Amino acid sequence: MDKICLINVEIVFKHKIMPNAFLLIREGIIDTYGHMDDCPKMNNSFKVFDCLEMNVLPGMIDIHVHGAGGADFMDATSQAIDTIAHTLAKEGTTSYLATTMTSPDEQIRDSIFAISTYMEDSGKVASPELLGIHLEGPFINLAQKGAQPASSIISSNLELFNEWQLVAKDAIRIVTFAPELDVEQTFLKGLQEQGVLGSMGHTDATYEQAKVAIDAGVSHATHLFNGMSGLHQREPGVLGAALLSEEVYVELIPDGFHFHPDLLKLVLRLKGIERILVITDGMRAKGMPDGKYDLGGNNVVVNRGKCTLEDGSSLAGSIITMNEARKNMEKWLGLSLIEQAQITSLNQAKRLGVEHRKGSIQKGKDADLTVIDADGNVSLTICNGEIAYLNKVSFYD
């Protein structure tokens, strides 16, 4: 495992930024840091990276991504997952949840088996860490299906979910479902007993139905504004319930297509910086040229950054990167680097219960780091103390 030292860097901590600093990495963890005046002399066992005029942030965590680089998690192969992980590293993502699509039972089983097997076999290598599975569907409402295939939508089924979780070896961490169809809340209670987050998404619930679900423990909303009943003066819908309930975390896809950027001002005021989760909802076209692609068996057209079903009836994921999403949040809301790190890493780590090792720069935590240059572009991605992506950074072996 590499021993790494970043020098002349600005370190973005949870509550402050340290300029003109160094950061040492040993055995895959953050060892120490400080001002350059106190930087120890490096022997030839270290790789030293000169990060002048650059910032180092905690590695970004994408909790909702379907694919990238021409591959999709529903392809159900280790090669597909490798391709996705390699592509995610380029955008500064250091860990993620593999997100599935509404599909027939057998396809979901194949996908989650491939993902859980990959988690067991991959170990801590120079690649973003696969933290688990986000099961998006098939327990959703047809009226809000979006790009999810209608033919595979089914009612909430705890017995079936338990079978999938057994195949996944308990790797399923989030389930997007329609709570209004879980009338007795049997499904939600079953998720809670296993420590799985139930997320409102692709749901046509009324405001009252959404409030009942939140009171029962739903604390997450999948890609806010999209795939949910909207805000109306006489019916606030799922959107109103998610915005007005303090305990609900909200996923946002800040690509300029999924919602008007000015709505972020409303979200920030109502949710605060602590409940915002930047995601990409990336599909296999991420990092690829414009053209026609597949998403869950549906044909998708990608044109100038916008992904839609071939018939134009719905958006179909996105091709935005986590770093582009971060930059958009900075541009549209004027967020500081500390705040940007919170909505791309720290909040996600808290949601998944891995804050003790990820989500912020702290001694003893995993060395998951993203170095950005003066223009905000990713120059270096470090995953578990190893170089996963390098672009235009001087280093000395």
C-alpha positions as CSV (number, residue, x, y, z in Angstrom):
1,M,0.0,0.0,0.0
2,D,1.3,3.5,-0.9
3,K,2.6,5.9,1.6
4,I,1.5,9.3,0.4
5,C,2.2,12.9,1.3
6,L,0.3,15.8,-0.1
7,I,2.2,19.1,0.3
8,N,1.3,22.8,-0.2
9,V,-2.4,21.9,-0.1
10,E,-5.4,23.5,1.5
11,I,-7.2,21.0,3.7
12,V,-11.0,21.3,4.0
13,F,-12.0,20.0,7.4
14,K,-15.5,19.9,8.9
15,H,-15.3,23.3,10.5
16,K,-12.3,25.0,9.0
17,I,-9.8,25.2,6.1
18,M,-6.1,24.8,6.8
19,P,-4.0,26.6,4.1
20,N,-0.4,25.8,3.1
21,A,-0.6,22.4,4.7
22,F,0.6,18.9,4.4
23,L,-1.3,15.6,4.8
24,L,0.3,12.2,5.4
25,I,-1.3,8.8,4.6
26,R,-0.1,5.5,5.9
27,E,-1.6,2.0,5.7
28,G,-4.7,3.4,4.0
29,I,-5.6,5.8,6.7
30,I,-5.1,9.5,7.3
31,D,-2.0,9.6,9.6
32,T,-1.3,13.2,10.3
33,Y,-1.5,16.8,8.9
34,G,-0.4,20.2,9.7
35,H,1.2,23.4,8.4
36,M,4.0,23.1,5.9
37,D,6.4,24.6,8.4
38,D,6.0,21.4,10.4
39,C,6.1,18.9,7.5
40,P,8.6,16.1,8.2
41,K,11.2,15.3,5.7
42,M,10.1,12.5,3.3
43,N,12.2,9.5,2.5
44,N,12.0,7.6,-0.8
45,S,9.3,5.3,0.6
46,F,6.7,8.1,0.2
47,K,5.0,9.4,-2.9
48,V,4.9,13.1,-2.6
49,F,2.3,15.2,-4.4
50,D,2.7,18.9,-4.8
51,C,-0.8,20.3,-4.5
52,L,0.0,24.0,-4.8
53,E,-3.2,26.1,-5.2
54,M,-5.3,23.0,-4.7
55,N,-7.8,21.9,-2.1
56,V,-8.2,18.5,-0.6
57,L,-11.8,17.5,0.3
58,P,-13.2,14.3,1.8
59,G,-13.9,11.8,-1.0
60,M,-17.4,12.2,-2.4
61,I,-20.0,9.5,-1.7
62,D,-22.7,8.8,-4.3
63,I,-25.6,6.9,-2.7
64,H,-27.7,6.8,-5.9
65,V,-25.9,5.8,-9.1
66,H,-27.0,3.2,-11.7
67,G,-24.0,3.1,-13.9
68,A,-21.2,4.9,-15.8
69,G,-18.7,4.3,-18.6
70,G,-21.1,2.3,-20.7
71,A,-21.9,-0.2,-17.9
72,D,-24.9,-0.6,-15.5
73,F,-25.2,-2.5,-12.3
74,M,-28.1,-4.5,-13.8
75,D,-25.5,-6.0,-16.2
76,A,-24.7,-8.2,-13.2
77,T,-21.0,-8.7,-13.9
78,S,-17.8,-7.9,-12.0
79,Q,-16.4,-6.3,-15.3
80,A,-19.4,-3.9,-15.4
81,I,-18.8,-2.9,-11.7
82,D,-15.1,-2.4,-12.4
83,T,-15.9,-0.2,-15.3
84,I,-18.3,1.9,-13.2
85,A,-15.9,2.2,-10.3
86,H,-13.1,3.3,-12.6
87,T,-15.3,6.0,-14.1
88,L,-16.5,7.2,-10.7
89,A,-12.9,7.7,-9.5
90,K,-12.4,10.3,-12.3
91,E,-15.1,12.5,-10.8
92,G,-13.8,12.4,-7.3
93,T,-16.1,9.7,-6.0
94,T,-14.4,7.4,-3.5
95,S,-17.4,5.3,-2.3
96,Y,-20.9,4.6,-3.5
97,L,-24.1,2.5,-3.4
98,A,-24.8,0.4,-6.4
99,T,-28.4,1.3,-7.4
100,T,-30.7,-1.2,-9.1
101,M,-33.7,-0.7,-11.3
102,T,-37.3,-1.9,-11.3
103,S,-36.8,-5.3,-13.1
104,P,-38.1,-8.9,-13.0
105,D,-37.2,-10.9,-9.9
106,E,-34.5,-12.9,-11.6
107,Q,-32.7,-9.9,-12.9
108,I,-32.7,-8.2,-9.5
109,R,-31.4,-11.4,-7.9
110,D,-28.6,-11.6,-10.5
111,S,-27.6,-8.0,-10.0
112,I,-27.6,-8.0,-6.2
113,F,-25.7,-11.3,-6.2
114,A,-23.0,-9.9,-8.5
115,I,-22.8,-6.7,-6.4
116,S,-22.5,-8.5,-3.0
117,T,-20.0,-11.0,-4.5
118,Y,-17.9,-8.0,-5.8
119,M,-18.0,-6.5,-2.3
120,E,-16.6,-9.6,-0.8
121,D,-13.9,-10.2,-3.5
122,S,-12.7,-6.7,-4.2
123,G,-11.1,-5.8,-0.9
124,K,-9.6,-2.4,-0.3
125,V,-8.0,-1.6,-3.7
126,A,-7.2,1.5,-5.7
127,S,-10.9,2.0,-6.5
128,P,-14.0,3.6,-5.0
129,E,-15.4,1.4,-2.2
130,L,-18.7,-0.3,-2.9
131,L,-20.7,0.3,0.4
132,G,-23.8,-1.6,-0.5
133,I,-27.0,-1.5,-2.6
134,H,-29.7,1.1,-3.1
135,L,-32.8,-0.9,-4.3
136,E,-34.8,1.5,-6.4
137,G,-38.1,-0.2,-6.9
138,P,-39.8,-2.4,-7.9
139,F,-42.2,-1.6,-5.0
140,I,-43.3,1.7,-6.5
141,N,-46.4,3.5,-7.8
142,L,-47.2,3.2,-11.5
143,A,-48.4,6.8,-11.5
144,Q,-44.9,8.0,-10.7
145,K,-42.8,5.4,-12.5
146,G,-40.7,7.9,-14.4
147,A,-38.1,5.8,-16.3
148,Q,-38.8,2.7,-14.3
149,P,-40.2,-0.1,-16.5
150,A,-44.0,-0.4,-15.8
151,S,-44.1,-4.1,-16.5
152,S,-42.0,-5.0,-13.5
153,I,-43.7,-2.8,-10.9
154,I,-45.1,-4.9,-8.0
155,S,-46.7,-4.3,-4.6
156,S,-44.6,-4.1,-1.5
157,N,-43.5,-7.6,-0.6
158,L,-41.5,-8.1,2.6
159,E,-41.0,-11.8,2.0
160,L,-39.5,-11.2,-1.4
161,F,-37.3,-8.4,-0.1
162,N,-36.0,-10.7,2.7
163,E,-35.1,-13.3,0.0
164,W,-33.2,-10.6,-1.9
165,Q,-31.5,-9.4,1.2
166,L,-30.4,-13.0,1.9
167,V,-28.9,-13.1,-1.7
168,A,-27.3,-9.7,-1.1
169,K,-25.8,-10.9,2.2
170,D,-27.4,-7.9,4.0
171,A,-25.8,-5.4,1.6
172,I,-29.1,-3.6,0.8
173,R,-28.9,-0.3,2.6
174,I,-31.6,1.9,1.1
175,V,-34.9,0.9,-0.5
176,T,-36.9,3.4,-2.6
177,F,-40.6,2.5,-2.4
178,A,-44.1,4.0,-2.5
179,P,-45.3,4.2,1.2
180,E,-49.0,4.7,0.3
181,L,-49.1,1.2,-1.1
182,D,-47.7,-0.2,2.2
183,V,-51.0,0.5,4.0
184,E,-50.3,-1.6,7.1
185,Q,-46.6,-0.4,7.1
186,T,-45.6,-4.1,7.3
187,F,-42.9,-3.5,4.6
188,L,-41.5,-0.4,6.3
189,K,-41.3,-2.1,9.7
190,G,-39.5,-5.0,8.2
191,L,-36.9,-2.7,6.7
192,Q,-36.5,-0.9,10.0
193,E,-35.9,-4.2,11.8
194,Q,-33.0,-4.9,9.5
195,G,-31.5,-1.3,9.8
196,V,-32.4,-0.6,6.1
197,L,-33.5,3.0,5.2
198,G,-36.9,3.2,3.6
199,S,-37.0,6.1,1.1
200,M,-40.1,7.8,-0.4
201,G,-39.7,7.7,-4.1
202,H,-41.7,7.0,-7.3
203,T,-44.6,7.7,-5.0
204,D,-48.0,9.3,-5.6
205,A,-48.8,9.6,-1.9
206,T,-50.9,12.5,-0.6
207,Y,-49.4,14.9,2.0
208,E,-51.2,13.0,4.8
209,Q,-50.1,9.6,3.6
210,A,-46.5,10.9,3.4
211,K,-46.7,12.4,6.9
212,V,-48.0,9.0,8.2
213,A,-45.0,7.3,6.7
214,I,-42.6,9.9,8.1
215,D,-44.1,9.5,11.6
216,A,-43.6,5.8,11.2
217,G,-39.9,6.3,10.5
218,V,-39.4,7.2,6.8
219,S,-36.5,9.7,6.9
220,H,-35.3,9.8,3.3
221,A,-36.7,11.1,0.0
222,T,-35.4,9.8,-3.4
223,H,-34.4,12.5,-6.0
224,L,-36.5,15.3,-4.6
225,F,-39.0,16.9,-7.0
226,N,-38.9,13.9,-9.3
227,G,-41.0,10.7,-9.1
228,M,-43.3,12.1,-6.4
229,S,-46.5,14.0,-6.0
230,G,-45.8,17.7,-6.2
231,L,-46.6,20.8,-4.2
232,H,-50.1,22.3,-4.7
233,Q,-51.8,25.0,-2.6
234,R,-54.5,22.5,-1.4
235,E,-52.4,19.3,-1.5
236,P,-48.7,19.7,-0.5
237,G,-48.0,16.1,-1.6
238,V,-44.8,14.1,-0.9
239,L,-42.7,17.1,-1.9
240,G,-44.3,19.3,0.7
241,A,-44.0,16.6,3.4
242,A,-40.3,16.0,2.6
243,L,-39.6,19.7,2.7
244,L,-41.5,20.5,5.9
245,S,-40.4,17.5,8.0
246,E,-37.2,18.2,9.7
247,E,-36.1,14.6,10.0
248,V,-36.2,13.9,6.3
249,Y,-33.0,13.9,4.3
250,V,-33.5,14.8,0.6
251,E,-31.5,13.6,-2.5
252,L,-30.9,16.2,-5.1
253,I,-29.7,15.8,-8.7
254,P,-28.2,19.3,-9.5
255,D,-27.8,18.9,-13.2
256,G,-30.0,21.8,-14.4
257,F,-32.7,19.4,-15.8
258,H,-34.3,17.7,-12.9
259,F,-35.5,21.0,-11.3
260,H,-35.0,24.7,-11.7
261,P,-31.8,25.8,-9.9
262,D,-33.6,28.6,-8.0
263,L,-35.6,25.9,-6.1
264,L,-32.4,25.0,-4.3
265,K,-32.8,28.2,-2.3
266,L,-36.1,27.0,-1.0
267,V,-34.6,23.5,-0.2
268,L,-31.7,25.0,1.7
269,R,-33.9,27.3,3.8
270,L,-36.3,24.5,4.7
271,K,-33.9,21.6,5.1
272,G,-30.6,23.3,6.2
273,I,-27.2,22.1,5.0
274,E,-27.5,19.0,7.3
275,R,-30.3,17.3,5.4
276,I,-29.2,17.7,1.8
277,L,-27.7,14.7,-0.1
278,V,-26.1,15.4,-3.5
279,I,-26.5,12.4,-5.9
280,T,-26.0,11.8,-9.6
281,D,-28.6,9.2,-10.4
282,G,-26.0,8.4,-13.1
283,M,-26.7,5.9,-15.8
284,R,-24.5,4.0,-18.2
285,A,-24.1,7.0,-20.5
286,K,-22.1,8.9,-17.8
287,G,-18.7,9.6,-19.3
288,M,-19.8,8.5,-22.7
289,P,-20.8,10.4,-26.0
290,D,-24.3,11.5,-26.7
291,G,-26.5,8.8,-28.3
292,K,-28.9,6.0,-27.5
293,Y,-28.5,3.9,-24.4
294,D,-30.4,1.3,-22.3
295,L,-31.8,1.9,-18.8
296,G,-33.7,-0.9,-17.2
297,G,-34.7,-2.2,-20.6
298,N,-35.9,1.2,-21.7
299,N,-34.3,3.1,-24.6
300,V,-32.8,6.4,-23.5
301,V,-31.6,9.3,-25.6
302,V,-28.7,11.4,-24.3
303,N,-28.5,14.8,-26.0
304,R,-26.3,17.6,-24.7
305,G,-26.3,16.4,-21.1
306,K,-30.0,15.6,-20.9
307,C,-31.2,12.0,-20.6
308,T,-34.8,11.2,-21.6
309,L,-36.8,8.1,-22.6
310,E,-36.9,7.7,-26.3
311,D,-40.5,8.7,-26.4
312,G,-39.7,11.9,-24.5
313,S,-42.2,11.0,-21.7
314,S,-39.7,11.2,-18.8
315,L,-36.2,12.1,-17.7
316,A,-34.1,8.9,-17.4
317,G,-31.3,9.4,-14.9
318,S,-28.4,11.7,-15.6
319,I,-24.9,11.8,-16.8
320,I,-23.7,14.5,-14.3
321,T,-20.6,13.7,-12.3
322,M,-20.4,14.2,-8.5
323,N,-17.8,17.0,-9.1
324,E,-20.0,18.8,-11.6
325,A,-22.9,18.5,-9.2
326,R,-20.7,19.9,-6.4
327,K,-19.7,22.8,-8.6
328,N,-23.3,23.5,-9.6
329,M,-24.3,23.7,-5.9
330,E,-21.5,26.1,-5.3
331,K,-22.6,28.3,-8.3
332,W,-26.3,28.2,-7.6
333,L,-26.2,28.6,-3.8
334,G,-22.8,30.2,-3.1
335,L,-21.8,27.4,-0.8
336,S,-18.4,27.3,0.9
337,L,-16.0,24.4,0.4
338,I,-16.9,23.2,3.9
339,E,-20.6,23.2,3.0
340,Q,-19.9,21.5,-0.4
341,A,-18.0,18.8,1.5
342,Q,-20.9,18.3,3.8
343,I,-23.5,17.7,1.1
344,T,-21.3,15.5,-1.0
345,S,-19.7,13.4,1.7
346,L,-20.4,14.0,5.4
347,N,-24.2,13.8,5.2
348,Q,-24.0,10.6,3.1
349,A,-21.6,9.0,5.6
350,K,-24.0,9.8,8.4
351,R,-26.9,8.4,6.5
352,L,-25.1,5.1,5.9
353,G,-23.6,4.9,9.4
354,V,-20.0,5.1,8.2
355,E,-19.1,8.5,9.6
356,H,-16.6,6.9,11.9
357,R,-14.4,6.2,8.9
358,K,-15.6,8.3,6.0
359,G,-17.1,11.7,5.3
360,S,-14.5,14.1,6.7
361,I,-10.8,14.5,6.9
362,Q,-9.7,13.3,10.4
363,K,-6.8,11.3,11.8
364,G,-7.5,7.6,11.7
365,K,-10.2,7.8,9.1
366,D,-10.0,6.1,5.7
367,A,-7.8,8.0,3.3
368,D,-10.6,8.7,0.9
369,L,-9.7,12.1,-0.6
370,T,-10.5,14.3,-3.6
371,V,-8.0,16.9,-4.6
372,I,-9.4,19.7,-6.8
373,D,-7.4,22.4,-8.6
374,A,-8.0,26.2,-8.7
375,D,-10.7,25.7,-11.3
376,G,-12.5,23.1,-9.2
377,N,-11.5,20.2,-11.4
378,V,-10.5,16.8,-10.0
379,S,-6.7,16.4,-10.1
380,L,-6.3,13.5,-7.7
381,T,-8.6,10.8,-6.2
382,I,-7.3,8.7,-3.4
383,C,-9.3,5.6,-2.3
384,N,-8.4,3.8,0.9
385,G,-4.9,5.3,0.7
386,E,-4.2,4.3,-2.9
387,I,-4.2,6.4,-6.1
388,A,-7.4,5.8,-8.1
389,Y,-7.1,8.7,-10.5
390,L,-4.3,11.2,-11.3
391,N,-4.5,14.2,-13.5
392,K,-1.9,17.0,-13.8
393,V,-0.4,16.8,-10.3
394,S,3.3,16.8,-9.9
395,F,4.6,14.0,-7.7
396,Y,8.0,12.7,-6.6
397,D,8.6,9.0,-6.1
